[in-house]
Structure formats: structure tokens, C-alpha cells
């Protein structure tokens, strides 16, 4: 999918935002893998796409609804949403607002000294990620974590391997809702909670059998 085509999804995005609550008031940001994207840009159009989700999140005004539209590709990065920001990051959807390709947007992080989740929402922020694949090539990472009165939504997401880590974690009075997930890899815990709430819907298993290693709570 080209950058121009990603900009031509108004009906699908409007449908999704209306369900999410942001509707037409949401500010849009565009992201593409480097070198097509560059964090010196302002993410305001396909031609000015940023390279990281974090750059778009940082530009999202506090207490505003923001939608981030990534171009299909492989991204190796982590994203932290904090302090009353309301962010939606969404892969390719059809005009009905239905995910058409979960693997168009691939987030695969490497091992490193910091064991951060791919997506982290905290401090009264809201983050919804939809229609993508998340995986880690390192040890101990989680796909999505929420803490400190944050709200998360994980929709139509395939989980790759998270060795020694987890799929979704909610702590410190946060709440995460998971809708229509899929799993293709092994992780120590798919769900992890500590003074938080995870609402879990139907699980689609692809290429691996559910068992203690990837479905334990």
C-alpha cells in the first residue's frame, strides 16, 4: 500500500473512529519505515511521514484524540503513550472498518538492555492498537502494557513469539480490552495482571496449539 493510498481511507477510518469515540475531531498523523519516513518531519501528511510512532505520539496534543496511520512494513521500535493523550494506531481496514491484513504492519523488536513493551500506555492515557502483528526477537518483552489508570484496547492483533515475556499486561488500576486476537508464537504468559483488569474475547490460534506456555494467566 502506498503512502497516497493510506491517506485515502477516510470512510474506514471515520467508521473506526466513530466506534472508538474520536470521530471527525481526531488529528491524523502518518508514519512510514525509514528512509521513507523521517522523524524530522511533522507527520502531517503522507509526504511528511515520520519514521516512528513515538514521534507522532509526541506531537499529539494532550487531551486530544489522535489517529496514527502507518504505511505497511516492518517497524522495530517501542511506543509510550502518557498523560491524558488518546491515541489510535491502526493498520489497513476496508470501508466497513474491518481489518483486511494483520501482517501488513509488523512490529518486531530486538533484544536490548531495556525490556520495554512494544506499546506502553500509562498515567491516564488511552491507547488503541488495531490490525497488526507484534513480536519480539529478544527475551522478556511484552507486546502491550498498561499501568496507572490507563485504558488500552488491542483489536485484531496477531501475537508472535515473546520468549520469557507476555502478550498483554495490565497493572496499577489500568484496564485492557482484547478483541479477536490471534497467536502464532510462544510466550511465557499471554495475559498478565497485577491490580489491573484484562477483558479477553475469543482467541484465534494460528500455527501453534494453546497450552500452558502461551495461554497461562
Phi, psi and omega in degrees: 000130181281166176298320180296320180293324179295334178280347185259042180244038189297319183293313180297316181292321178297318178299315180294317181292324178298321177292320183287330179114351182277328180048209190287347183284349184293141175272137184256141177229145184243137183227141177216149179299146175297142010269359180294322175262152182213128183287359170280346177280172182256007175066013191279346181205166176303325180287339180245036183295143174275169180265339184232149173297325183298322177299317178293319178298318180296330179276346179291125181294148177299138178067019175250160173267127182229139177241133180251125183249100180275147172282141178307139180161186179256127180241133176242092187194164173240156184224135182236120180248125187223165164053070168068013174278150181234108191234136171241127175242119191226138174276197186288129179235152174275185185291346177271358184082025180257132178300131182251345180199099181293337185262007176291323177253111181246121173250114182231113182260149179273167173290154180192179181291324180268121181267070180270151171290161175297313176239133181226123178239135186202168173058058174069016177270167177233132178223127173239127174243141186212142171062068179198175176239137181237137180202163178228136174264006179246190182254138167087001180279157170244158180284313187216127180230143178229145178206164169055065173063026178269160177237130178233149173228131180235106187239132176053050181246132172266134180257120172277202182287138172224073185301124179071008183239213183210165175280298183227136181227135177230127181222167171052056174061037173256170182219132177231130175251129181247125182235125174055053180279164172228158178225137179233354184225182182255133172224159183297317177219129174287319179237140178218128179227148174205103185059032175221177183232132172240122176258121192239127178257200187298144182253131173255121182257126182237116171078006176206152181270135177295137180196186186302332186280335182237006178229010182287150179258000000 
